[in-house]
Amino acid sequence: GPYGTSVRPFLFLAGPMTDLDADALVRRAAERWLGGDTLAAEIGCREALALRPGHRDARTLLGAILHAQGRYGEAEPLFLQLTEEEPAQATHWMNLGTIRRSLGQLDESLAAFAMAVRVGPLNADLALNLGLLHLDRRDYVSARAILERALRLRPRDAEVRLQLAEACHALLDTDAALTALRGWEDCE
């Protein structure tokens, strides 16, 4: 500042900070993000990381916040570090794959999703993200196959139905596209 001192813009907790406070900062940041205050959520994560630089939840939440803002280049190193530190966590690989897809790094995204499938079970979120990647790659046969699996895992998911319909339409299978959309308006 102008008087030779630095004042941090936000401190969510008063008093001396401890590692436990880093956890509290992340919880508060998550609440703020869910409440729509993205700036306060980001600052809370950065405060937690200043206290405990390796805080997994702070990096994960910060990466999600940056991703939601379209700041993919800033989010990628966070998720890459998490995959290096916890390579058996499928969620880290899925997040990395999603970021790399957003960056247009389709081959790298596919490699990250392949690791997610290798280390963890295929869930509906992973199947949907993998399907979206195959759509981006214009590999409609693979997109259809994985999106059909996503639909079996989450039959009331409107986005899965819509993306499956897109893959079927690209394959000129109008009947399958219409079937995928059947009941779409009643889905979540």
Helices and strands as residue ranges (DSSP letters): H 19-34, H 38-51, H 56-68, H 72-85, H 90-102, H 106-119, H 124-136, H 140-153, H 158-170, H 174-181, G 184-186
